[in-house]
Amino acid sequence: SLTYFPTWVSDASTAVHFYEAILATFSILIWHFYMVIFDPEVYPMDLAWLTGNASAEHVRHTRPSYYRRLLEEASPAPEADAPKGDSEAQPPPPKGPEGSSRDPGA
């Protein structure tokens, strides 16, 4: 691009880009600090960043679709009715971690 523009265009672009990056970084830090520390709903501090856990009420309020999905995954799925006359209904598969390499008898 320096073939078509003078050197000062490249210098100005570099300076603008540098200061824009600094501004963006500070904006993200300030926004993040507000959301984690200073937000009135979590003041004095949301401890999820330390514990890795958030209260169900907080998740329900801030991320309702995620909360609904968690509830759907936690509730047992309704079993399909066996057809009438099928006297040999198959028992449900055992519940447990799939693909576990641990032997419970070991």
C-alpha positions in Angstrom: 0.0 0.0 0.0 3.0 2.3 0.4 3.3 2.3 -3.3 0.1 4.3 -3.6 0.2 6.3 -0.4 2.8 8.5 1.3 4.6 7.2 4.5 2.6 9.4 6.8 -0.6 7.4 5.9 1.0 4.2 7.2 2.2 6.0 10.3 -1.2 7.6 11.0 -2.9 4.3 10.5 -0.5 2.5 12.9 -1.1 5.2 15.6 -4.9 5.2 15.2 -4.9 1.4 15.4 -2.7 1.3 18.5 -4.9 3.8 20.4 -8.0 2.1 19.3 -6.7 -1.2 20.7 -5.9 0.5 24.1 -9.4 2.1 24.2 -11.1 -1.3 23.4 -9.1 -3.0 26.1 -10.0 -0.5 28.7 -13.7 -0.6 27.6 -13.8 -4.3 28.0 -12.1 -4.2 31.4 -14.5 -1.5 32.7 -17.5 -3.4 31.4 -16.3 -6.7 32.8 -15.5 -5.2 36.2 -19.0 -3.6 36.3 -20.7 -6.9 35.4 -18.7 -9.0 38.0 -18.2 -6.5 40.9 -20.3 -3.3 40.7 -23.6 -4.5 39.2 -26.3 -3.7 41.8 -27.8 -7.2 41.3 -24.5 -9.0 42.4 -22.9 -6.3 44.6 -20.5 -6.6 46.4 -19.3 -9.3 44.1 -20.5 -12.3 42.0 -18.5 -15.2 43.5 -19.1 -17.4 40.4 -15.6 -16.5 39.1 -14.2 -18.1 42.3 -16.5 -21.0 42.9 -17.6 -21.8 39.4 -21.2 -22.0 40.6 -24.1 -19.6 40.1 -27.4 -19.6 41.9 -30.4 -21.0 40.1 -32.2 -17.6 40.6 -29.3 -15.7 39.0 -29.1 -18.1 36.0 -32.9 -18.0 35.6 -32.9 -14.2 35.6 -29.8 -13.6 33.4 -30.0 -16.5 31.0 -33.6 -17.9 30.8 -33.2 -20.1 27.7 -30.1 -21.7 29.3 -32.0 -22.2 32.5 -34.9 -23.9 30.7 -32.5 -26.2 28.8 -30.9 -27.2 32.1 -34.3 -28.0 33.6 -35.3 -30.1 30.6 -32.0 -32.1 30.7 -32.4 -32.7 34.5 -36.0 -33.9 34.3 -36.5 -37.5 33.3 -37.7 -38.1 29.7 -41.2 -39.6 29.5 -41.1 -43.2 28.6 -42.9 -44.3 25.5 -45.9 -46.6 26.1 -45.3 -50.2 25.1 -47.7 -51.5 22.4 -50.7 -53.4 23.8 -50.2 -57.2 23.7 -46.4 -56.9 23.9 -45.9 -59.1 27.0 -42.1 -59.0 26.7 -41.4 -55.3 27.3 -37.7 -54.5 27.4 -36.5 -53.1 30.7 -35.0 -49.6 30.5 -31.2 -49.5 30.1 -29.2 -49.0 33.3 -28.4 -45.4 34.2 -24.8 -44.4 34.7 -21.9 -42.7 33.0 -21.5 -43.9 29.5 -18.1 -44.9 28.3 -16.7 -45.1 31.9 -13.5 -47.1 31.9 -13.6 -47.7 35.6 -14.6 -51.2 36.8 -16.8 -50.9 39.9 -15.7 -54.3 41.1 -12.0 -53.4 40.9 
